């Protein structure tokens, strides 16, 4: 019963307290406020709460109320069953993938010791590791995350076909073709990372990024695989189906793509799933390439730099401080990458469909294969 209660608490805090909150606020802060700043506009400021604009928050609340109260329209000639379940097939995978994302290392019931002679490996002495900071501890977490992320494409394709609309069908077809073109490169770009870290466990991958080159340079994924970082980041932008890769919803050509025939909360679920996918891709990039919850030189038993070891506030107090520092670092990295994705959205124009296919098959794929061969060659030599 205690384990079940703990899992429920972790789901509530991570999925609803963080992911859904950030995804919902992105409709205001990302799509409206950030775009207004970039385009030298004021942004939404007319909706008020008791006479106060509150930085546009009333607009965010008004949008939610509007979506709930709008009429739910289902096209007469559509496949009503598939049309109804498609938003769930898009929305649920965007949340299920968070089951394997670690926000901090496992909690040690004893004493944590860092072993510099073992490349700064942290061991739990006199206790055991407890998984308190991720919903599920899964040795093949990265594979699970990829499998769940791929399921959302089925929802988009089904939504496009079931709506019985030419615009929706084109959007669904574009989503399927776009997925094939970038997911191959996305997987290959991580092959080099897997060869270096030798694990599919996301938490273990983050732990290994706490290792040091020459006792001063963190072994983050972006350091050991810089090309893979940029390839994965570009493919991740396409995964979220957001600008400049929003071809499945190309408003200037196919109205709203596979979302065209949706209204009310079904439309809201489709939109919210894209924001949640944006946060999820940011989390994967942070975990794989930016050290996840790692803070350079900050360890559970103190601050270490070169041969210096400093334990501020005492060992017991410092362990809890390090926990909050690491959780804060993970959250900061995710929010920074979300901000960066929106900066690219409001900076770069939308690609043409043929340009996206060219980018996926003629640029990203050859670079991913080349990165894999170079990484294998270097590892074989070393």
LOTORLO-158839 format. One record per residue (C-alpha): x, y, z negated; residue in one letter. Coordinates in steps of 0.02 Angstrom, whole numbers, plus 50000, padded with zeros to 5 digits. Layout:
XYZA
...
***
This chain:
500005000050000X
501435011949960X
502225008850131X
500565012050219X
500295028050121X
502065033750162X
501775030450347X
500155040450343X
501045054950258X
502455054750387X
501205054450531X
500235068950455X
501795079550425X
502705076050589X
501285074350714X
499975086150644X
501025097450534X
502395100550661X
502055094250838X
500225099450853X
500565116050764X
502015120550879X
501095114451035X
499565124750990X
500555140450951X
501465138651118X
499855143651206X
500065160751124X
501925162851094X
502545154251252X
501235157251385X
500735174751328X
501935183651212X
503555177251286X
502975180051465X
502405197551418X
504135201651347X
505005194851502X
503845204351620X
503905220351516X
502075219251465X
501225221051296X
500325204451298X
498675200251212X
498225213051079X
496365216551094X
495605202550990X
495655207650808X
495275200150639X
494495212950522X
495315226550624X
497055218850626X
497875211950783X
499015200150683X
500245198350828X
498915190850942X
498415176450825X
496535180350846X
496735176651033X
497425159550989X
495935156150875X
494695162951004X
495395151051136X
495105136151022X
493325141450982X
492975144351167X
493595127051216X
492515118751083X
490945128251133X
491115126851323X
490005114651416X
490805097951457X
490495095451644X
490785078851731X
490685078751923X
489165069351986X
490145058252108X
491615054751992X
492045038451905X
491365043951738X
492265030851632X
493995034051703X
493665052851709X
493275052251523X
494755041651464X
496075050151574X
496365064951454X
496695052351315X
497945042951424X
498875059351446X
498695065851269X
499045050351162X
500765046051237X
501335063851204X
501065060451018X
501525041951004X
503295045051064X
503655054750905X
503615038550807X
505485035850839X
506135053750826X
507225055850670X
507165072650581X
508505067450455X
509585052650413X
508885038850303X
508775043150119X
510075034650008X
509425028549839X
511215027949775X
512705039149816X
513225044149991X
515085043950029X
515895050250189X
517395040350250X
518555051450354X
519675036450389X
518175028350476X
517845043850583X
516715052250455X
515525037550433X
514265039750292X
513925024550182X
512665022050042X
513525015949884X
512535008149741X
510875009149834X
510045006650002X
509465017250148X
507605021750149X
506745027950307X
505835043550246X
506165055550390X
505525046550544X
503865037850567X
504635021450626X
506385014150621X
506585005250787X
508224998350854X
507655001451033X
506935018650997X
507585026851156X
506815013151263X
505175015151169X
505185034051197X
505455031951384X
504115018551400X
502825029151309X
503265044951407X
503015035551572X
501235030651522X
500635048751533X
500895048251721X
499535035051733X
498335047051648X
498725060751774X
498535048951922X
496905041751855X
496225059251820X
496625064451998X
495785049352077X
494265048151960X
493765066351984X
493255063252165X
494045079752218X
495325082452356X
496275094952249X
496305083152099X
496855068452207X
498285078452280X
498815083352104X
498785065252047X
499795059652198X
501055073552170X
501235068651988X
501575050452034X
502825054652171X
503695067452061X
503845054751920X
504715042252034X
505935055152097X
506535061651928X
506365046951808X
507675036751902X
508915050951881X
508375053551701X
508735035551656X
510395035051748X
510955051251666X
510805042551497X
511765027051550X
513425035651514X
512815041251342X
512295023451301X
513985016851357X
514865028951237X
513735026951085X
513275008751117X
511535009551039X
509715012751083X
509305017550903X
509055036450901X
509555038550719X
511155028450744X
511515038950898X
511385054750793X
512505047150660X
513855043650789X
513755061850844X
514385066250670X
516055058750719X
517465070750760X
518745073150897X
520375078350815X
519475081050648X
518665097250709X
517605094650868X
515915086050840X
515615071350957X
513935078051018X
513195071451179X
513415088051267X
515285087151227X
515585069351287X
514305069951431X
514075088151488X
513465083551663X
512205071151592X
511545085051479X
511115096351626X
510415081951729X
509305076151586X
508745093851548X
508195096751729X
507335079851738X
506505083551571X
505785099751641X
505005089651782X
504355077051654X
503325090451569X
502545096051734X
502855114151687X
503525127951798X
504585127951901X
504105109551923X
502215111751904X
501815104952077X
500435093352010X
499485109051955X
500035120952093X
498725134752067X
499135143652228X
498845127952333X
497775114852245X
496805125552117X
497345116251958X
497825099352027X
497255084251928X
496495095651794X
495345104651919X
493745095351874X
493975095851686X
493195107851562X
492925110351377X
493975099551260X
494505087651400X
495375102351483X
496095107551314X
496785089951286X
497625090251457X
498425107151423X
498925102951245X
499735086651302X
500885096651417X
501425107751274X
501685092551162X
502715084551301X
503775100351308X
504145098851122X
504485080151139X
505745082551280X
506585096051174X
506695083651030X
507475070151142X
508765082451209X
509165088151032X
509375070250970X
510385063551118X
511455078551164X
511445091651025X
511795081050872X
509995079650813X
509965083050626X
511865084550619X
512615101050562X
514465102750604X
515575099550452X
514065097250337X
513945080050260X
512885072450123X
514335072949999X
514985090350041X
515735101350175X
517225093950268X
518365103050389X
520045095750439X
520765089450275X
519745100850163X
518265094350061X
517145106249966X
515595101549864X
514575117249825X
513245116849687X
513765099549627X
513535082649712X
511725079149661X
511095096549706X
512115096849866X
511335080649930X
509605088549926X
510265104749999X
511075094850142X
509405086250175X
508505102950196X
509945109850300X
509885094950418X
507995095150436X
508085113850470X
509455110950600X
508375098050690X
506865109550691X
507915124350748X
508655114550894X
506935108850950X
506205126450943X
507725133551033X
507545120951175X
505675124551186X
506075143051199X
507375139351333X
506125129151435X
504895143651431X
506265155851478X
506595145251633X
504735144251667X
504525163051670X
506185166351759X
506215154051904X
504925153452045X
504005137252079X
504905125152195X
504085119252354X
503575100952350X
504905095952476X
506215105152373X
505765095152219X
505935078852316X
507605084752386X
508215089552212X
507705072752139X
508365061052274X
509795070452355X
510545080152209X
510075073052039X
510175054752087X
511915055352170X
512585065752025X
511865053351899X
512675038651988X
514335048052001X
514265052351815X
513945034051774X
515445028051877X
516615041251807X
516085037251629X
516345018551657X
518055021851734X
518615032851589X
518015020251459X
518895006151553X
520525015951554X
520405020951372X
***
